[in-house]
Amino acid sequence: MAAMTLGITGAAGTVTGSHFVVDTGAGQFLLDCGMYQGAKEWRERNWEPFPIQPSALEAVVLSHGHVDHTGYLPRLMRDGFRGKVYATAPTRDLAAILLPDSARLMEEEAEYRNRKRISRHKPALPLYTEADAERAAERITALSYHESQSLPGGAQLRLLRAGHLLGSAMVELHASGVTLLYSGDLGRPQPVLLRPRERVRAADYVLLESTYGSRAHAERDPREPLERAVKRIVLSRGTLVIPSFAVGRTQEVLFLLRELEDSDRIPAVPVYVDSPMATDASTVLLAHLDELRPEVAALGTRAIQPRHLRFVRTVAASKALNTADGPMIVIAGSGMATGGRVLHHLLHRLPDKHNGVLLVGYQPAGGRGRQMLDGAATISIFHEQVPVRAQVNAVDALSAHADADEIIEWLGGFERPPRRTFLVHGEDDARAALATRIREELGWEVSTPALGERVPLV
């Protein structure tokens, strides 16, 4: 059998657009199938021809449900992919929510641009439709953790718990006498809601994310900054806008708000989750209690239910929030403020100093969240320069990604060094910093492959 090769087709030099091609000589498989997000230069890559002919792929393995790891799947299928798609059951269930939502956002954006005549394309089109997304989600076959799945050409697949998101997994692929471990997005040692990541003892090659490869999370307890932000808007009678991923992060924020209320650290103020997808994702989470830490699962629905919680589904109800009086909290997507309902809340709330914005996830370079954190006086929303007068803060401790120290600690659990570790899914400075630490502290062979690079696994 021919030597296995790894193709770096996405997420090199950036933290979105994850997809990597493994060629065993008897079959080609795609690890993740993500969409690029963030700065325009990256988003435009979604429209470029896929690096490999989709019809040549035998299977796609999804590490977890986030759109930067799954969001290109409907397009891949529309362009000719006919193979199997594998993921855990929670990832399958979340994809049924996330992929159609991604399509709706793109369809709404295309309709808006056509109506306002502000697109250079005539007409503006979405990358794929909601119908494409629904068909893609239906194609996913669920696997349990540690279940062995045979792939064409004699390859064997296993999914291991990653602790990053409900259903998140590391992907272990064995073929041609070689074992490749793909970390997906590696979770932290003690997640807020989820059971923690597994230890891995050995692999010949490791494909490792490096989102926080140059950083340590500044705060270890997310309750402190969340408490401060809520108390501030209570005093100012303002609105706290929390851009948040509908899946995972929103449920963590709700859990922490409920905890802070129960311990009388914050007053119970109205909390609006302005996201139909977050409503559905909360239902999925409660349907997979075995994914949660036992003490969290024991609380049932109460775990993620602050006293004055309201889920907002309709557009009319969402618009009404923009003129409602505070104090109140509005949690809305997207987490990187690249689109969705949160843009309308930012448009209305950013110019008022009585309001606040709390960023509860990683903000990629060039994105609106990063611009606000870096102190931009204005940000562009719907082609309008919006003044940033609201107080902007961030909660590093709620990141679902392991930081540099936590990655090194996890790698230290290997009983022998891999032949080589490849760092992906990180900005170049983060990859370089983590590579240096792995070489110096662990003595491992490590590289930061370029986009388009193809490396042998022998």
Secondary structure, 3 states (H helix, E strand, C coil): CCCEEEEECCCCCCCCCCCEEEECCCCEEEECCCCCCCCHHHHHHHHCCCCCCHHHCCEEECCCCCHHHHCCHHHHHHCCCCCEEEEEHHHHHHHHHHHHHHHHHHHHHHHHHHHHCCCCCCCCCCCCCHHHHHHHHHCEEEECCCCCEECHHHCEEEEEECCCCCCCEEEEEEECCEEEEECCCCCCCCCCCECCCCCCCCCCEEEEECCECCCCCCCCCCHHHHHHHHHHHHHHCCEEEEECCCCCHHHHHHHHHHHHHHCCCCCCCCEEEECHHHHHHHHHHHHCHHHECHHHHCCHHHHHCCCCEEEECCHHHHHHHCCCCCCEEEEECCCCCCCCCHHHHHHHHCCCCCCEEEECCCCCCCCHHHHHHCCCCEEEECCEEEECCCEEEECHHHCCCCEHHHHHHHHCCCCCCCCEEEEECCCHHHHHHHHHHHHHHHCCCEECCCCCCEEEEC
